[in-house]
């Protein structure tokens, strides 16, 4: 699972993606909440991974938190 966060003066959001076999699950919301999740299925694992990588590239404003940040979440 990969997690990204957007924290600035107005926002405190997270976005996660997890690829499992031929599907990926995206979870997003305000930091400190469970957020919402959506799962999408694909024909195979390669297609799921490619779609996940495309979504990750589109998350330009979000940054990956440091490992220390993740341990406090």
MMTF fields as JSON, N, C-alpha, C and O atoms, coordinates in Angstrom:
{
  "mmtfVersion": "1.0.0",
  "mmtfProducer": "UNKNOWN",
  "numBonds": 291,
  "numAtoms": 292,
  "numGroups": 73,
  "numChains": 1,
  "numModels": 1,
  "chainsPerModel": [1],
  "groupsPerChain": [73],
  "chainIdList": ["A"],
  "bondAtomList": [4, 2, 8, 6, 12, 10, 16, 14, 20, 18, 24, 22, 28, 26, 32, 30, 36, 34, 40, 38, 44, 42, 48, 46, 52, 50, 56, 54, 60, 58, 64, 62, 68, 66, 72, 70, 76, 74, 80, 78, 84, 82, 88, 86, 92, 90, 96, 94, 100, 98, 104, 102, 108, 106, 112, 110, 116, 114, 120, 118, 124, 122, 128, 126, 132, 130, 136, 134, 140, 138, 144, 142, 148, 146, 152, 150, 156, 154, 160, 158, 164, 162, 168, 166, 172, 170, 176, 174, 180, 178, 184, 182, 188, 186, 192, 190, 196, 194, 200, 198, 204, 202, 208, 206, 212, 210, 216, 214, 220, 218, 224, 222, 228, 226, 232, 230, 236, 234, 240, 238, 244, 242, 248, 246, 252, 250, 256, 254, 260, 258, 264, 262, 268, 266, 272, 270, 276, 274, 280, 278, 284, 282, 288, 286],
  "bondOrderList": [1, 1, 1, 1, 1, 1, 1, 1, 1, 1, 1, 1, 1, 1, 1, 1, 1, 1, 1, 1, 1, 1, 1, 1, 1, 1, 1, 1, 1, 1, 1, 1, 1, 1, 1, 1, 1, 1, 1, 1, 1, 1, 1, 1, 1, 1, 1, 1, 1, 1, 1, 1, 1, 1, 1, 1, 1, 1, 1, 1, 1, 1, 1, 1, 1, 1, 1, 1, 1, 1, 1, 1],
  "groupList": [{"groupName": "UNK", "atomNameList": ["N", "CA", "C", "O"], "elementList": ["N", "C", "C", "O"], "formalChargeList": [0, 0, 0, 0], "bondAtomList": [1, 0, 2, 1, 3, 2], "bondOrderList": [1, 1, 2], "singleLetterCode": "X", "chemCompType": "L-PEPTIDE LINKING"}],
  "groupTypeList": [0, 0, 0, 0, 0, 0, 0, 0, 0, 0, 0, 0, 0, 0, 0, 0, 0, 0, 0, 0, 0, 0, 0, 0, 0, 0, 0, 0, 0, 0, 0, 0, 0, 0, 0, 0, 0, 0, 0, 0, 0, 0, 0, 0, 0, 0, 0, 0, 0, 0, 0, 0, 0, 0, 0, 0, 0, 0, 0, 0, 0, 0, 0, 0, 0, 0, 0, 0, 0, 0, 0, 0, 0],
  "groupIdList": [1, 2, 3, 4, 5, 6, 7, 8, 9, 10, 11, 12, 13, 14, 15, 16, 17, 18, 19, 20, 21, 22, 23, 24, 25, 26, 27, 28, 29, 30, 31, 32, 33, 34, 35, 36, 37, 38, 39, 40, 41, 42, 43, 44, 45, 46, 47, 48, 49, 50, 51, 52, 53, 54, 55, 56, 57, 58, 59, 60, 61, 62, 63, 64, 65, 66, 67, 68, 69, 70, 71, 72, 73],
  "secStructList": [7, 3, 3, 3, 3, 3, 3, 1, 1, 1, 7, 3, 3, 3, 3, 3, 3, 3, 3, 3, 6, 6, 3, 3, 3, 3, 3, 3, 3, 3, 6, 6, 1, 7, 7, 3, 3, 3, 3, 3, 3, 7, 1, 1, 2, 2, 2, 2, 2, 2, 2, 2, 2, 2, 2, 2, 2, 2, 7, 6, 6, 7, 5, 7, 7, 7, 2, 2, 2, 2, 2, 6, 7],
  "xCoordList": [0.844, 0.0, 0.896, 1.909, 0.484, 1.182, 0.25, -0.934, 0.782, -0.009, 0.609, 1.829, -0.263, 0.151, -0.687, -1.84, -0.103, -0.815, -0.678, 0.313, -1.696, -1.698, -2.036, -3.166, -1.031, -1.233, -0.737, 0.443, -1.669, -1.302, -2.225, -2.898, -2.267, -3.067, -4.545, -5.22, -5.058, -6.495, -6.855, -7.997, -5.928, -6.247, -5.395, -4.262, -5.963, -5.258, -5.886, -6.761, -5.427, -6.056, -5.051, -3.84, -5.572, -4.735, -5.346, -6.528, -4.51, -4.92, -4.048, -2.824, -4.65, -3.914, -4.368, -5.511, -3.443, -3.804, -3.125, -1.955, -3.88, -3.386, -3.78, -4.962, -2.798, -3.061, -3.004, -2.016, -4.081, -4.165, -4.643, -5.81, -3.752, -4.122, -4.578, -3.841, -5.788, -6.298, -7.238, -8.116, -7.051, -7.881, -7.033, -5.978, -7.508, -6.886, -7.972, -9.103, -7.579, -8.48, -7.873, -6.709, -8.657, -8.247, -9.031, -10.249, -8.315, -8.951, -8.487, -7.302, -9.41, -9.062, -9.977, -11.076, -9.494, -10.305, -9.453, -8.291, -10.034, -9.303, -8.424, -8.839, -7.211, -6.316, -6.996, -7.556, -6.943, -7.574, -8.931, -9.536, -9.416, -10.681, -10.414, -9.311, -11.431, -11.31, -11.425, -10.958, -12.036, -12.19, -13.166, -13.953, -13.092, -13.932, -13.021, -11.842, -13.573, -12.765, -13.569, -14.793, -12.829, -13.421, -12.504, -11.286, -13.099, -12.333, -12.675, -13.825, -11.666, -11.876, -11.164, -10.014, -11.853, -11.301, -10.842, -11.383, -9.831, -9.243, -9.132, -9.372, -8.769, -8.637, -7.498, -7.599, -6.412, -5.276, -4.488, -4.764, -3.509, -2.697, -1.88, -1.684, -1.398, -0.611, -1.457, -0.983, -2.7, -3.599, -3.92, -4.002, -4.103, -4.374, -3.183, -3.351, -1.979, -0.763, -0.563, -0.201, -0.791, -0.634, -1.625, -1.262, -2.862, -3.861, -3.48, -3.67, -2.944, -2.513, -1.374, -1.378, -0.41, 0.716, 0.249, 0.782, -0.737, -1.284, -1.96, -1.8, -2.706, -3.354, -2.325, -2.496, -1.268, -0.219, 0.418, 0.666, 0.683, 1.276, 0.347, 0.809, -0.965, -1.941, -2.052, -2.631, -1.518, -1.589, -0.392, 0.372, -0.227, 0.954, 1.042, 2.149, -0.085, -0.059, 0.207, 0.628, -0.033, 0.154, 1.605, 2.269, 2.102, 3.458, 3.407, 2.462, 4.413, 4.5, 5.037, 6.097, 4.332, 4.811, 6.056, 6.304, 6.834, 8.02, 7.592, 6.481, 8.458, 8.1, 7.723, 6.865, 8.351, 8.03, 6.587, 5.871, 6.164, 4.79, 3.788, 2.739, 4.089, 3.178, 3.007, 1.931, 4.06, 3.969, 3.076, 2.624, 2.807, 1.95, 0.522, -0.327, 0.217, -1.139, -2.042, -3.218],
  "yCoordList": [-1.171, 0.0, 1.243, 1.312, 2.205, 3.483, 4.554, 4.584, 5.431, 6.497, 7.843, 8.0, 8.803, 10.156, 11.116, 10.828, 12.263, 13.237, 14.626, 14.95, 15.447, 16.849, 17.636, 17.603, 18.346, 19.146, 20.551, 20.768, 21.502, 22.915, 23.715, 23.14, 25.013, 25.858, 25.531, 25.772, 24.992, 24.738, 23.262, 22.913, 22.398, 20.988, 20.074, 20.397, 18.941, 17.868, 16.567, 16.003, 16.091, 14.959, 13.838, 14.062, 12.631, 11.497, 10.807, 10.968, 10.036, 9.244, 8.009, 8.123, 6.822, 5.558, 4.686, 4.761, 3.859, 2.881, 1.561, 1.52, 0.489, -0.852, -1.769, -1.896, -2.403, -3.334, -4.754, -5.157, -5.501, -6.9, -7.719, -7.644, -8.49, -9.315, -8.466, -7.598, -8.71, -7.986, -6.839, -6.468, -6.28, -5.155, -4.167, -4.516, -2.942, -1.994, -1.289, -1.109, -0.897, -0.181, 1.176, 1.27, 2.23, 3.595, 4.016, 3.85, 4.566, 5.099, 6.533, 6.824, 7.433, 8.85, 9.552, 9.084, 10.688, 11.464, 12.394, 12.645, 12.902, 13.775, 12.924, 11.858, 13.396, 12.702, 12.621, 13.606, 11.457, 11.233, 10.551, 10.214, 10.343, 9.642, 8.364, 8.155, 7.509, 6.298, 6.617, 5.84, 7.742, 8.128, 7.231, 6.5, 7.308, 6.508, 5.593, 5.891, 4.481, 3.608, 3.16, 3.038, 2.921, 2.433, 1.36, 1.53, 0.265, -0.823, -0.93, -0.747, -1.229, -1.4, -2.675, -2.913, -3.487, -4.747, -4.587, -3.781, -5.373, -5.338, -6.761, -7.727, -6.877, -8.19, -9.013, -10.237, -8.345, -9.053, -8.11, -6.913, -8.685, -7.926, -6.824, -5.764, -7.066, -6.041, -4.808, -3.68, -5.019, -3.892, -3.119, -1.891, -3.839, -3.181, -2.342, -1.216, -2.884, -2.156, -0.929, 0.137, -1.064, 0.061, 1.177, 2.353, 0.821, 1.831, 2.518, 3.726, 1.761, 2.344, 3.331, 4.417, 2.97, 3.864, 5.145, 6.22, 5.041, 6.217, 7.147, 8.366, 6.578, 7.383, 8.048, 9.2, 7.327, 7.886, 9.093, 10.106, 9.002, 10.134, 11.337, 12.476, 11.094, 12.185, 12.899, 13.983, 12.318, 12.903, 13.818, 13.602, 14.815, 15.667, 16.523, 16.81, 16.943, 17.807, 17.037, 17.623, 15.75, 14.935, 14.488, 14.3, 14.317, 13.83, 12.567, 12.347, 11.757, 10.53, 10.888, 11.507, 10.512, 10.852, 10.049, 8.984, 10.567, 9.84, 8.626, 8.605, 7.607, 6.423, 6.79, 6.14, 7.816, 8.249, 8.759, 8.472, 9.507, 10.011, 8.87, 8.955, 7.806, 6.675, 5.944, 5.415, 5.906, 5.172, 5.893, 5.273, 7.178, 7.925, 8.009, 8.557, 7.482, 7.559, 6.528, 6.45],
  "zCoordList": [0.0, 0.0, 0.0, 0.696, -0.797, -0.832, -0.29, -0.628, 0.552, 1.171, 0.81, 0.78, 0.54, 0.224, 1.051, 1.372, 1.394, 2.208, 1.625, 0.97, 1.875, 1.494, 2.754, 3.239, 3.277, 4.48, 4.175, 3.901, 4.229, 4.092, 5.0, 5.855, 4.83, 5.701, 5.713, 6.714, 4.633, 4.509, 4.51, 4.809, 4.19, 3.976, 4.837, 5.195, 5.153, 5.843, 5.354, 6.013, 4.183, 3.506, 3.269, 3.257, 3.08, 2.699, 1.494, 1.189, 0.82, -0.345, -0.339, -0.296, -0.382, -0.368, -1.528, -1.98, -1.997, -3.02, -2.693, -2.312, -2.849, -2.557, -3.709, -4.03, -4.326, -5.429, -4.869, -4.254, -5.095, -4.667, -5.861, -6.244, -6.439, -7.593, -8.759, -9.226, -9.231, -10.407, -10.024, -10.803, -8.825, -8.378, -7.586, -7.058, -7.515, -6.598, -5.796, -6.248, -4.583, -3.699, -3.405, -3.016, -3.592, -3.272, -2.038, -1.976, -1.048, 0.154, 0.312, 0.149, 0.628, 0.718, 1.719, 2.018, 2.228, 3.156, 3.989, 3.668, 5.058, 5.976, 6.885, 7.34, 7.145, 8.059, 9.423, 9.905, 10.033, 11.32, 11.217, 12.235, 9.981, 9.769, 8.988, 8.483, 8.891, 8.076, 6.591, 5.758, 6.248, 4.853, 4.116, 4.717, 2.802, 1.912, 1.099, 0.906, 0.628, -0.218, -1.428, -1.39, -2.501, -3.746, -4.317, -4.369, -4.741, -5.333, -6.813, -7.214, -7.612, -9.043, -9.485, -9.118, -10.272, -10.78, -12.225, -12.982, -12.588, -13.926, -14.456, -13.732, -15.717, -16.347, -15.744, -15.651, -15.331, -14.742, -13.827, -13.75, -13.144, -12.203, -12.849, -12.255, -14.074, -14.77, -15.061, -14.926, -15.456, -15.74, -14.462, -14.481, -13.349, -12.063, -11.633, -11.166, -11.788, -11.414, -12.299, -11.801, -13.589, -14.511, -14.179, -14.208, -13.867, -13.505, -12.2, -12.057, -11.248, -9.976, -10.191, -9.61, -11.013, -11.285, -11.964, -11.692, -12.842, -13.506, -12.484, -12.555, -11.546, -10.507, -9.592, -9.193, -9.264, -8.41, -9.085, -8.43, -10.372, -11.101, -11.124, -11.189, -11.071, -11.094, -9.74, -9.664, -8.696, -7.345, -7.103, -6.163, -7.923, -7.868, -6.612, -6.158, -6.031, -4.855, -3.566, -2.568, -3.582, -2.39, -2.294, -3.314, -1.063, -0.852, -0.011, 0.745, -0.15, 0.631, 2.016, 2.115, 3.09, 4.432, 4.786, 4.219, 5.727, 6.162, 6.978, 7.507, 7.091, 7.885, 9.323, 9.922, 9.874, 11.231, 11.296, 12.256, 10.286, 10.221, 10.186, 10.825, 9.454, 9.328, 10.647, 10.925, 11.469, 12.73, 13.731, 14.694, 13.538, 14.457, 13.966, 14.669, 12.775, 12.211, 12.82, 12.463]
}
